[in-house]
């Protein structure tokens, strides 16, 4: 089984109870093998099976638990596309990059 590990920033934690809630909530998600929160660094490290759970699912879970995962939108100009198939190939390639949602 191929696993992936991702470290996500977490905003909104105020105590050790928050740490426990995030770790428990993520660990109960199907496909998540381990979730460890670093309260001081405001981050969670999640080990998961990408065949069972997608990065976006992890972000939704954190949000449902009442916390935020800051994200950023980046616009990349692309030249030379001639059809919808080009768009699909570029989107697929970008989504294969860890961290891109």
WOURHU-V740712 format. One record per residue. N is the residue number from 1. PSI is psi in degrees with one decimal (NA if undefined). OMEGA is omega in degrees with one decimal (none if undefined). D_FIRST is the distance of its C-alpha to the first C-alpha in Angstrom with 2 decimals. Layout:
# WOURHU-V740712
N PSI OMEGA D_FIRST
N PSI OMEGA D_FIRST
This chain:
# WOURHU-V740712
1 125.4 177.6 0.00
2 125.1 178.2 3.81
3 160.4 177.1 6.31
4 144.6 176.3 9.96
5 134.6 179.0 13.06
6 144.8 176.0 16.39
7 122.7 -176.6 19.83
8 138.3 172.5 22.24
9 144.3 179.8 25.99
10 131.3 176.0 27.41
11 143.2 175.2 31.06
12 -0.6 178.2 33.14
13 141.5 179.0 32.21
14 -9.4 -176.7 35.35
15 177.2 179.1 34.51
16 -30.0 176.4 32.14
17 -35.0 177.1 31.92
18 -43.1 179.6 30.34
19 -49.6 -179.0 27.62
20 -43.4 -179.3 26.94
21 -42.0 -179.8 27.00
22 -46.6 179.5 24.54
23 -45.0 -179.6 22.02
24 -46.6 -178.3 22.50
25 -43.7 179.1 22.47
26 -40.7 -178.3 19.24
27 -28.1 179.1 17.48
28 -11.7 179.0 18.72
29 130.8 179.1 17.20
30 133.4 178.8 14.46
31 -13.7 178.7 11.05
32 124.5 -179.2 12.53
33 -35.5 -177.5 11.40
34 143.2 174.3 14.51
35 124.5 -179.7 17.64
36 122.7 -179.0 20.41
37 136.4 170.5 23.71
38 101.0 -175.5 26.16
39 -45.3 -176.7 29.43
40 -38.3 -178.9 31.61
41 -7.7 -177.6 29.51
42 50.3 -179.7 28.92
43 155.5 172.5 25.18
44 135.8 177.0 21.96
45 120.8 -175.4 18.70
46 126.4 173.2 15.73
47 126.3 -173.9 12.08
48 164.1 175.4 10.17
49 110.5 -176.4 7.46
50 -11.0 175.6 9.60
51 -17.4 -178.4 9.05
52 -27.5 -177.0 10.74
53 139.2 -178.9 13.14
54 155.9 178.3 15.12
55 -40.8 179.9 17.01
56 -35.7 177.2 20.18
57 -37.9 178.6 19.15
58 -41.6 178.9 18.90
59 -41.8 178.6 22.32
60 -41.7 179.2 23.79
61 -46.2 178.6 22.74
62 -43.1 178.9 24.42
63 -42.9 179.7 27.42
64 -27.1 178.2 27.68
65 -8.1 175.9 27.80
66 16.9 -179.0 30.81
67 168.4 -178.5 29.67
68 146.4 169.9 29.41
69 104.8 -179.2 26.93
70 142.4 177.2 29.29
71 172.7 -177.7 28.47
72 140.9 175.6 30.44
73 132.9 -179.9 31.40
74 132.4 176.3 31.98
75 124.5 -179.2 34.06
76 116.9 177.3 33.55
77 134.6 -180.0 36.33
78 127.2 179.2 35.25
79 155.7 172.2 37.89
80 2.9 177.9 38.05
81 139.4 -177.7 36.26
82 -8.2 -177.9 38.18
83 175.0 179.6 36.39
84 -28.2 178.1 33.86
85 -36.3 176.3 31.32
86 -44.5 179.8 31.63
87 -46.1 -179.1 30.93
88 -41.8 179.6 27.82
89 -41.9 179.9 26.44
90 -44.9 178.4 27.22
91 -44.0 179.9 25.71
92 -42.3 179.4 22.43
93 -42.2 179.6 22.37
94 -40.5 -179.7 23.24
95 -17.6 177.9 20.66
96 -10.8 179.8 17.90
97 124.7 179.3 19.16
98 131.9 178.8 17.47
99 -16.4 179.8 20.08
100 127.0 179.0 21.90
101 NA none 22.50
